[in-house]
Amino acid sequence: MSWQGALADETGAHDLGKVVFSANRTPTEEAAVGSAVTVIGRKEIERSGETTVLDLLARVPGLGFSQAGPAGSTTTMQMRGLGARYVLVRVDGIDISDPTQPQAGPSIENLLLGDVERIEVLRGSQSALYGGTAVAGVIDITTRTADEKGVHHTVNVGGGSYGTKSVRYGVSAATDALEMGASFQRFQTAGFSSADRDNGNTEADGYGNSTASANASYQANEDLRLFAAARYTYRRSNYDDFSYDWMTGFGRPVDETGALRFHTIGREVGARIGADFNLFDGKLKNTIAVQHYDLTREVYDSTPGRYEGRRTKVEYLGNLTLTEAIGLSAGIDYTTEDAKTTGGGDDGMNNAGMFVQASWKPITDVTLTAALRDDHHSDWGDHLTGRVTAAWEATQSTKLRTSWGTGFRPPSLYELHAPTYGNANLKPEESRSFDFGIDQQVWDNRARLSLTYFDIDTDNLIGYDTSTWAYTQTEGTSKSRGIEFSGRLKLLDNLTLDAGYTFTEAVDATDSRLKRVPRHKVTTGATLKATDRTTLTLRGTWVGDSIDTDYSVGQIRQLPNYFLLDAGLTWEWTDNVSISFTGKNLLDEHYQTIWGYGTAGRAVYAELKARY
């Protein structure tokens, strides 16, 4: 079996499984990719039983999440020990990072999974291809479109513990030239107390999310394709108060005591339109596109506020095939971004970037790439980043790969200009990233193993100083190093086992550990095709050795290790109708991923899916 075939089997993503798109910003055979990448296709998404992108990605090596309560609560994401502000998240090519956040990053807790076709998780510094945000990596999400000609409809209805209800309707249509897909999803849960119930907090904090998305493409002729994508999200989430003693500096999350239920309302609109066109008999493939993202957040608590963010980006991407062994890629983009916050005025920035990448196959089984990018930031001027990768398919079952890259992250608008908290003297963070890995197939290709070592150094880390109530720069180098492992074994024709492990050692310039970055994460899973129409799944997750600040005493403390056991059953009633049952945290483990905030106990959910 070739490497492309192995990937296709794992992801179940039709022909898309044969190539990786995010690694070089052009379709690339998996065997030629030198970066560490995980691809999740539709079959794996549907088997997972998950409702949100966050819950699915928690299984991926190198990724971790800490959430301040139930679904929709503020979430800390880390990739290889670096936070969400170092990760570029795109949905149908749209950058969804929130420019109004203190340290601008994506609110991944608000992404529902129902309309997702495919996810690529690209780890390692990608600033040379994508710009400053992609210091730790890229999460590239593609929504569903037509997979066969004609018009097709899907309906999903579900519900379960914590008063959870969900519904989704999707439609797709295709002709020889036109493909389109559209989806509407509604997810609602009564939730549980954001502040940990063991501390006497009983008031449930609910969450509601309505998301509509659509995409379409039209093949005008063999050299011209037009495309468009759009999405809209309306969400509301309740959360608890934080009781703070200004005299002692101590505090803890607690239920609200007044008549006002603390909550936030968010609205997000994103769109991208463009064209793919070929020149010189298809040797030069081009893409031009423009995207816009608009976000509004309204906060109703003891310090209410309104936050508005906008981003517009124009981009060109070209890929030129010089010979069978040599290719060139180049891109130009221009981005404007502004944020308006209550009491903080209206601040903005712009950035013009250009990059070039060369790929070379000196021999049949070796692929080398080198990329260089210049970003001209309105506040910081020019900044160069680079990346080199190498992939060697040593045998039909063994692949060696490595990548090295540099990155930079300019301070966010909030970090620079927020009243009281901002610091106009901040300068960009700079980073260097290296990884080396091996992908191995054994036992007549029934087992696939992947092992990666990574090493990231970040200079001038920006953090928040609780003694000055402002963002500050930590001189020196912060370090994150670790190992990522994943494996999949087809033990029997109807039984597949999988496992993953991540070790991360992340420290700042003073050699103090970074908070909410577990040293260890272990995942295990089993999928059994019990009958032609019945599939059983079992999954375990163990997380250990994570720290956070205990604000009740003002000290760094160890968070308890925890183990979660989940199970699922799917019965295909007919070829077009199925019923799924999912059990989460079946051992009813009590744990925290952020000090003082609660997590879900044992829960059961059911869903009916119909396609016609």
N, C-alpha and C positions, 0 to 999 in steps of 0.2 A: 504494500500500500504506500502511495506517495504521501508526502507531508500534507499536500492540499487535501487529499482524501481523508486523512486522519482528522484534520480540522473540520471538514464538512460533516463527518460522522458525529463529531462531538457537539457541534453547534446546531445541526439540523437546520441550517439557514439557507436551504436551496443552493443555487450556484454561488451565492455570496460567501458561503463558507470556504470557498477555494482561495479567496484572496483576503488581504487585510488592507483597509483603506486609510486608516489614520496614521500608520507608521511613517509613510513617506508622502502623504497627501496625494497619492495616486494609487490605483489598484496594484498591489504587489503580491506575488505568490508568497505564501507563508514561509516557504523554505529560504526566501531571500531577505527576510526581515531580521535585522540585527538587534532590535529592541525587544524588551519583554512585553508581551501583549496577551491579553485574555479576550476571547471572543465568545459571546453568549448569544445564541440564536433563538428563534421563536419556540422550537420544541422544548428547549431547556427552560425557557421562561414559563411556558404553560405547565410544565411538570413541577415547577418550583412551588406552586400554591401561594406565592407571595402576591401582595397587593401593591406594594410600593417599590420603586427603584432602589431605595435605601436598603430595604430588607434583603433584596436579591444580591446587591453588591457587597453586603457584609460577608458573603461567602468567598469573595475573591481574594487571593493572596496579596498582601501588601496594603489592603484597604481596611480601615477601621472606622467605627462610628460611635459617638457618645451622645445620647439624647436626653434632654431635660424634661422627661415625662412621656405622655402617650403620643400617638400618631400626630404629626404636624408640629410637635414641639421643636424648639430651637435645637439644632444638631451640630455637633462638632465632627467634622470629617477629617481624616488624616490618611495620606498616601505615603508610604515609606517614612512615616514619622513627621511629615510636613502637613500643615493644616490646609483647609479648603481654599484659602487665598492663593495657594500655590498650584491649584488644580484647575485646568480649563474644562468646563462642562458645556457641551454643545448638544442641542436637540435639532435634528435636521439642519445642521450647519449654523444654528443660531446660538450665539454666546448668551447664556442665561445667568451670568454672574450679576449680583445686585450691587450697583454702584453706590447705594445709600448705606450699605452696611459699614460698620466701623472699620473692618478689614475686609474689603470687598471680596465676596465669594458667592458661589451658588447656594441657594436654599434647596438642597437636594431632598429634604424631607417633604417637599410639596410636589414631587414628581410621581404620578401614578403610573402603574405598569401596564395597564390594559391596552394601550395603543402602541406599545413598543414592539418593534420587529427584531431589533438587533442592537447589541451594546458591545463596543470595543473599549477595553481598558488598556491604555498605553502607558507604561510606567517608565520613569526616567525623564531627564530634562529634555523638553521639546521646544524650548524657547526659540531655537534657531528656525523652526518651521512655523510656530504659532504665535510667537511674541512672548512678552514678559510673564503672563499669568501661568504659563505651562512649565513651571519650574520642577514640580514633582511628577507631572504627567498630564494625560488627557483622557477624559471620559466622553466618548462620541456615541450618541444615541440616535437611532434611526427609527421613525415611526412606520406603521404598517401601510402598505399600499396593495394594489391588486397582485395576486400571485397566479392568476389564470384569467382567461378571457371571460366576458360576461359580467353580470351584476350579481354580487353576493352580499348577504347580510349576516351579521352576527349579533347575538343578544346574550349578555351575561347578567345574571341576577344572583346576589349572594347576601349572606348575613351571618351573624354569630355573636360571640361573647362581647361584653361591654357595649351592648346596643348597637352593634356595627351593622350597617346596611350598605350595599353597593349595587350599582347598575351600570351597564355599559351597552351602548348601541354603536355598531360600526357598519359601514357600507364601503364596498370597493367595486370598481368597474374598470374594464379594460377592453380595448380594441387593438387592432394591429399597431396603431400609432399613439393611442392615448391610454394612460394609466392614472388612476386617482384613488384616493382613500380618504375617508372622513370618520371621525369618532367623537362620541360624547360620553363622558364618564362622570358619575356622581358617587362620591365616597363620603360616608358620614358615620361618626362613632360618638357615643356618649363619653367614652374614655374612662380614665381614672384620675386620681389626684396627681398633679405634677409634683407637688411636694410629697415626699415619701410618707406613705400611710403609717409606717411604724412610728412616726413622730407625732401621731394624733391627727393627721390631716385626712379628711374624709370626703371633701367636696370634689366631685368628678369634673375633669376639664375636657370638654368635647372638642371635636374638630370636624369641619366640613370642607370638601374640595369638589368643585365642579370644573372640569377641564374639557375643552373642545379643541380638536386638532384636525388639520386637513393638509393633504399634499397632492400634487398633480404634476405630470410631465407629459410633454407632447413631442413626439419624434417627427419633426417637420420633413426631414429627409435624412439620408444616411450621414450627413455631416452637420446637422443642426438639431439640437434638442433643447426645448424650453422647459423650465421647471419652476415650481412655486411651493412654498410651505407656510403655514400659519398656525398659531396656537393661542388660546386664551385660557387663563385660569383665574377663578374667583375662589378665595379661601378665607375661612374664619377659624381661628384657634383660640381657645381659652387657656389661661395659665395662672399660676399662683403668684402671690406676693413674695417679697424677700424682706424679712424683718431684720433691720440693721441698727445696731447700737453705735451711734456716732462717737460716744465717749470711749467705749472699749475697742471699737473696730471689729466687733464680732457680729455674726448674724446667721440666719438660716432661712431656707425656703419654708413658707407657711401658707395656709389657706388665707384668702382675703377676709378681712374682718368687717368691712363696710358693705353698703348696699351695691356698690359697683362690682360687677364681674369683670375682672381683667381679661381683655381679649385684644386681638389684632385682626384687622381685615386687610387682605392683600388682593390686588388685581394686577395681572401680568398679561401683556400682549406682545407677541413676537411674530415677525414675518420675514421671509427671505424669498427673493425672486432672482432669476438669472437665466443664463444660457450656456450650454456646452456646444462648442463648434470646433470642427477639424479643419486644418489647413495642410497643404502640401501632401495630398493623398493620405491624410490621416496620420502623418508623422508628427505633426504638431497638434496636440489636443489642448484646447483652451476652455477656461471657465471664467465668466464674469458674473458677478452677483452683487446685490445690495441687500443689507439686512437692517432691521430696526427692532429694538426691544424697549418697551416702556413699562415701568413698574410704579405702583403706588402702594404704600403701606400706611394704614391708619392705626395708631396705638391708643388704646383706652385703658389707662391705669393711673397710678398716682402722679405720673409725669407724662400726660398725653402728648401726642405729636403726630405730625403728618410728614411722610417722606416720599419724595418723587425722584425717580431716576430714569434717565434716557440714554440710549446708546445707538448710534448709527454707524454702519461700517460698509465701505465700498471695497471690493477686492477683485483682483485678477490673478488667475493661476494658469501657468502654461507648462506642459510636459512635452519635451522634444525627444524623439528617438533618433539618435545619430547613427548608430549601428546596432546590431543585435546585442552587443556587449556594453554600449555606452549610451547613457541617457542624461538629459539635463532637465531640471525643473526650476522654475522661477515664479515668484509671486510679488505682487505689490498690493498694499492695503492702506486705507486711511480710516481712522476711527475718531469719532467725537463722542464725548461722554460728559454728562453733567448730573449733579445731584442737588436737590433742594430739600432742606430739612428745617423743621420748626426751630426757630431761633438761630439757625446756622447759615442763613443766606442761601445764595445760589452759586455753586462753584462748578467749574468745568475744566476739561483738559482735552487735548487732541494728540494723536500719535500717528505718524506716517512710518510704515515699515516696508522693507523689501528684503527678499531672500533669494538665494540661488543654491541649488543642490545638484551635485553630480553623482551618478551611480555608475559603477564599472564592474563587469564580470571578467576578471583577468583569466580565469579558467571556468569551466562549466559549472562547478558546484560552489564557487565562491562569489559573494556579492559584497562590494564595498561602497559606502556612501559617505559624502562629506558635504556639509551645509554651512552657510554663513549668512547671518542676518544683521541688518542695521535698523534700529528703531530710533526715530527722532521724536522725542517726547517734548511737549510744549513747556514742561517745567524743567526737564533734566537734559535736554539736548540729545546728542547721539550716543547710542550704546550698542556695542557689537556683541553678538552671541554666536556660538558655533556648535556643531554636532558632527561626530563621525561614528559610523557603525560598521560592523563586519559580521557576515553570516557565512558559515561553511557547512554544507551538507556532506559531512565526512563519509557517511555511508547512507544507504536508503533508510536506515533506522536511527541514525545519529546526526544531530545538528549542534554545532557550537556557535555561540553568538556573543557579541559584546558591543557596548555603546559607551560613548563619553560625550558629555555636553556641558555647556555653560548656560547660565540663566540669570535673569535679573527681574526683580519685582519692584516697581516704583511704589512709593507710599500712596495709600488710597486718599481720596478727597477728604474723607472724614479724619483720617490720621493727621492730615496736614492742617485742616482749616476748622475743625469742630471747636465751638466755644468751650473754653476751659480744658478740654481733653486734647485738642490738636497741638501739633508741634511743627511749625514751619521750617525748623532746622533739620528735619529728617531727610535722609538721602536714600537712594535705592539700595535694596539688598542685592547681593551678588552670590551666585552659587556655582558649584562644580559637581557634576554627577557622573558616576561610573558604575557600570554593572557588567557581569560576566555570567553566562549561563550555558546549560546543556539541556537539550531536549532528546529524549531517548525512547525508542519503541522496542519492546521485548516480547517474548513468548508469541512469536508469529503475529506481532502487531496487536495482540489482544490487550497489552498493557502499554500505557503512555505515561512517561515520567518527565518532570521538568524541575530543574533546580537552578536558582539564580542567587548570586551574591551582589549586594548593592552598597554604595558608599556615596553619601551626599554631604558636602561642606557648604555652609551658608555664612557669609560675612555680613556684619552689621544688621543682625536680626532686630526687627522692630517688635517691641512688646509694650505692655501696659504697666505702668508703675503705680501701684496702689498708694504709695507714700506721697506722690506728687499729683495724683489724679490726672495724669497725662501720658501720652505715648512717648516712649523713649527709644533710643538706639543703643543696643548692646554691642560695644566694640569687641572685636574678636571673631572667632569662628565657632558656629554651632555645628554639631556633627550628628549624622544619622547613618547607622550602618546596620546591615541585617542580612537575613536569608529568607528566600521565598521558595516553597516547595509545593508542587501539586502532582497528583497522580490519579490515573483512572484505569481500572482493571475490569475487563469483560470476563468475569469468572466463569459464567455459564452463558449460553445463548440468550437466556432470559433474565440474567442477574448481572448488574454492573455495580461495582464499588468505586468510590472516589474518596480522596483525602487531600487535605491541604495543611500547611504549617507556615507560619510567619514568625520570625524572630526579629525584633527591632530594638536597637539600643540608640535612643535619641537624647542628646544632651545639649545644653546651651554653652555659651562661651566660658562660663564659670564651672563647667563640668557638672552642672545640676541637671537632673533628668527632666525632660519635658513632660508636662502633665497630660493625662488622658491618652497616653501612647503605651498600650500594653506591650510588655516584652514578648509575650507568647500568645499566639492564637492558633488553635487547632480546629479543623473542621473534618468531619467524616460523614459519609453518606452511602446509602444503598438504594438501588432502584430494581424492583422485581416485577417482571411482566408475568403476573400470576396466571392469567388466561389471555386469550386474544383480546378481550375487552376490559381487563382489569389490571391496573398498575398500582403497586404499593411502593411508598418511599419512606425512608427513615433517615433522619439527619441529626447529628450531634455537633455542638459547638462548645469549645472550652476556651475561656479567656483568662489569662493569669498575669499577675505582677504589673498592675497599673496604679498610678498615684494621682491624687487630686488634692485641692486645698479644702480642708475642713474649716469653714468660716466660723463655726461655732466656737472654735478655740484658736483660730488663726494659724493653723499648722498644716504642713503637708503630711498627708496620711495615705497609707496603702488602702486601695479599694479591694474588697473581698474578691477572690477568684470565683468564677461561676461556670456552671455547665448547663446548657440548654438542650433539651431533647424534643424534636419535632417529628411528626409523622403525617403521611398523606395517603389518601386512597382516591383513585379516579376510576369510575365505571363508565364505559362508553355504551350507553343504552342503545343507540343506533349509530350509524355512520356520521350522523349530523348532530346528535344530542349526547351530552355527557354530564355526569354529576360528580363533583369532587368534594371531599371532606379533608380538612386540614386541622391537625392538633398542634398547638404551639406551647412550648414550655410545659410539657406534660408532667414533669416532676415538680412543678410549681415552685421553682427556684426563686428565692428572693435575692435580688442583687441590685447594684447601682453601677451605672457607667459615668455618671456625674454625681459628685458628693451631694447628698441631701435630696436628690430627685428620684422619684419612683419609676418602676418598670412594670410591665404587664406580668400577671400571674398566669396560671393555666387558662387556656382559651381554646375554643373549638369554633370552626367556621365551615360553612357549606356554600357551594356555588353550582348553579345550573348554567350550562353553556349550550347554545343552539346556533347552528349555521344553516342557512338555506339560500 
